[in-house]
Amino acid sequence: MAEPIIAFAGVSKWFGKAQVLRDIDLAVEAGSVVVICGPSGSGKSTLLRCICGLEEAQAGSIRVMGRQLDAKALSDRAFRANIGMVFQRFSLYPHMKVLANLTLAPRKVRGLSPGAAEERARAMLARVGLSDKLEAWPSQLSGGQQQRVAIARALVMEPRIMLFDEPTSALDPEMIREVLDVMRDLARSGMTMAVVTHEMGFAREAADRVVFMDEGRIVEQADASAFFAQPASERARRFLDNILQH
Amino acid sequence: MALNWEVVWEYRAALADGLKLTLDLSAWSLVGSLALGTLVGCLGALPGYFTRRLVAAYVELLRNLPVVVKLFFLYFAVGLDAMAAGYLALITHQSAYVADVIASGFRSVPREQSEAALVLGHSRFQVFRHVLLPQVFRLVLPPLTNQFIEVVKNSAIVMLVGVQELTFQAQNIESETFRGFEAASVATACYVLIALAIAGGMALLQRRLRLA
């Protein structure tokens, strides 16, 4: 079997004295979709941020795309750009129009000509259904549209892994679907995705694996169908009860 | 009291010279304090405990010294000539305020902005240059307007080391003709006009750069 595209082995991390990740073992196969869920403060976001290098683990090893995530890998910008990330909010550059938001990284990081970068930007905007917003300012877009542009901006770099950190948590309910639809399309296209979300409908439908975390630990990880049929742990059962029946 | 505005006309050449000097002092001190303050403010935004403390010390020290003390120190103790002491006092004084404004501008840009750019593969310098700095400048335009007007007002203190700028000339008219009211009125009008011009220019710039 091929090496997993993301592999955590015994990863721990502390913020000051508080331990936020405890001995994490995790393997994500290329092309699969993993949903990470759990109560707030359980370390889900920190785990994602370790994958893209925004946080560094203090113990254990993380391998991404076959490469050890050490200082050398993290300072390799072309390597890092193979991992895309979508945040909860505030990530579009407010002082640039949508087109400039999408072309900045291809030009400055990949060294594309403005024309080539724009061509890619147009293609990705079409993919998220926002071809008409090329000349819009971020502030003129709805929250859902902003998140779709953020996804397009990550895709323009042709990443091999996409990370989503609660991409719909800050959205009005009626805008959640348009973002999840784009993410479902992406999952179907074979993109490797790690998604922190409370959208259990999305998880049930699009995820291959579900990882349940609590207090910095992975309490349970299972195939999505098994997890939703019957979580093995009492803690996960209570969590699912709480968020499905509010 | 009968007003005599003719005295203003009589002294027009002196007043014009004074105004020219005031404009000259203000303009260069404004540019200088903006450059120096931006540099220090950016240093303060860098990660690292040491640079942050150093910048905080710079801001506190220079902000807590009256500008006239700086002027006297540079003129009498260091021995610079009057104009040089004036420029340097005004620039260092205002640069502390500008640095503080710029640093707080950096703090008000959401963390996600630089994180998103870093994940896209940008270098720290690119993040700074393309993502942070342009946003900071838009955020700090309103408070910078006040700082610029402050420079113009403070420029009057250089008369204390004999620089014959606008306030000096106004006082000179008063001492030679006892027409203090008229002279002061003209000086006041000049300062107000300069301040209005700065405020207007900055408002225009703000509209041009407005986040649509």
HADDOCK unambig.tbl for C-alpha pairs under 7 A between the chains (distance, minus, plus):
assign (segid A and resid 52 and name CA) (segid B and resid 119 and name CA) 6.57 0.50 0.50
assign (segid A and resid 77 and name CA) (segid B and resid 121 and name CA) 4.80 0.50 0.50
assign (segid A and resid 77 and name CA) (segid B and resid 122 and name CA) 6.89 0.50 0.50
assign (segid A and resid 78 and name CA) (segid B and resid 121 and name CA) 6.39 0.50 0.50
assign (segid A and resid 80 and name CA) (segid B and resid 119 and name CA) 6.67 0.50 0.50
assign (segid A and resid 80 and name CA) (segid B and resid 121 and name CA) 5.79 0.50 0.50
assign (segid A and resid 81 and name CA) (segid B and resid 119 and name CA) 6.38 0.50 0.50
assign (segid A and resid 81 and name CA) (segid B and resid 120 and name CA) 5.08 0.50 0.50
assign (segid A and resid 81 and name CA) (segid B and resid 121 and name CA) 4.63 0.50 0.50
assign (segid A and resid 84 and name CA) (segid B and resid 119 and name CA) 6.67 0.50 0.50
assign (segid A and resid 84 and name CA) (segid B and resid 120 and name CA) 6.62 0.50 0.50
assign (segid A and resid 85 and name CA) (segid B and resid 119 and name CA) 6.77 0.50 0.50
assign (segid A and resid 90 and name CA) (segid B and resid 110 and name CA) 6.70 0.50 0.50
assign (segid A and resid 90 and name CA) (segid B and resid 112 and name CA) 5.94 0.50 0.50
assign (segid A and resid 90 and name CA) (segid B and resid 113 and name CA) 6.66 0.50 0.50
assign (segid A and resid 91 and name CA) (segid B and resid 112 and name CA) 5.22 0.50 0.50
assign (segid A and resid 91 and name CA) (segid B and resid 113 and name CA) 5.08 0.50 0.50
assign (segid A and resid 91 and name CA) (segid B and resid 116 and name CA) 5.92 0.50 0.50
assign (segid A and resid 93 and name CA) (segid B and resid 113 and name CA) 6.75 0.50 0.50
assign (segid A and resid 93 and name CA) (segid B and resid 131 and name CA) 6.78 0.50 0.50
assign (segid A and resid 94 and name CA) (segid B and resid 211 and name CA) 6.89 0.50 0.50
assign (segid A and resid 95 and name CA) (segid B and resid 135 and name CA) 6.57 0.50 0.50
assign (segid A and resid 95 and name CA) (segid B and resid 211 and name CA) 5.96 0.50 0.50
assign (segid A and resid 105 and name CA) (segid B and resid 120 and name CA) 6.27 0.50 0.50
assign (segid A and resid 105 and name CA) (segid B and resid 122 and name CA) 6.73 0.50 0.50
assign (segid A and resid 109 and name CA) (segid B and resid 121 and name CA) 6.04 0.50 0.50
assign (segid A and resid 109 and name CA) (segid B and resid 122 and name CA) 5.98 0.50 0.50
assign (segid A and resid 137 and name CA) (segid B and resid 212 and name CA) 6.23 0.50 0.50
assign (segid A and resid 154 and name CA) (segid B and resid 120 and name CA) 6.94 0.50 0.50
